[in-house]
Amino acid sequence: MVVAGLLFLAFAYLAVGQAAANRNGAQTAADAAALAAALDTRDALRDEWVDKIADPAAWQAIFDGGGVLFDGCARAAQLAAQNEATAQCAQKYGLPPGYTVDVTANKSVGDSIVPGTEDTYSKATATAVIEPRCSFKPPGEDADEDTLPTLTCKGEEWILKPDDLTDLPKPEDLFDVHLAD
């Protein structure tokens, strides 16, 4: 009787461990998908900034997440699939902008001594945001058109010259992408 009781407890702990591992896999898929969507959009924001570099009046809107189509959900779905999950993705409006991704694991928790687990799928949610790393002093009315504002990105200064735009900040210099609480 004691041996049967210990075996039952062992199987119960195994079922709990199996469910926890499945849940952790779903959370990993959600985190990766949300970050992938935000990184995809971060790169698009950098490209938009480069396109508008000669118009410093447009910079702040870009650093606030404006001027590009937020279409990173396709990338989120791709990353979720690579992590054996299905994603539902939505843009997070406001500041900072980003994405919220809900995933459902493709594999069930599995058969165990706990009835009903064979039809239970782990779910998880993650939100990734895109925050500007840079600041600049907007040009005044009397600003010289041959001078661009100095861009300060987390202590590093970028002195931009309109006639020499070869050394521009990379997306990761301009924007920070991270999971939000």
Secondary structure as UniProt FT lines:
FT   HELIX           2..51
FT   TURN            52..54
FT   HELIX           56..58
FT   HELIX           59..63
FT   TURN            64..65
FT   HELIX           73..82
FT   TURN            83..84
FT   STRAND          85..92
FT   STRAND          98..108
FT   TURN            115..116
FT   HELIX           117..119
FT   STRAND          121..132
FT   STRAND          134..135
FT   TURN            141..142
FT   TURN            145..146
FT   STRAND          151..153
FT   TURN            154..155
FT   STRAND          156..158
FT   TURN            162..163
FT   HELIX           171..174
FT   STRAND          175..179
//
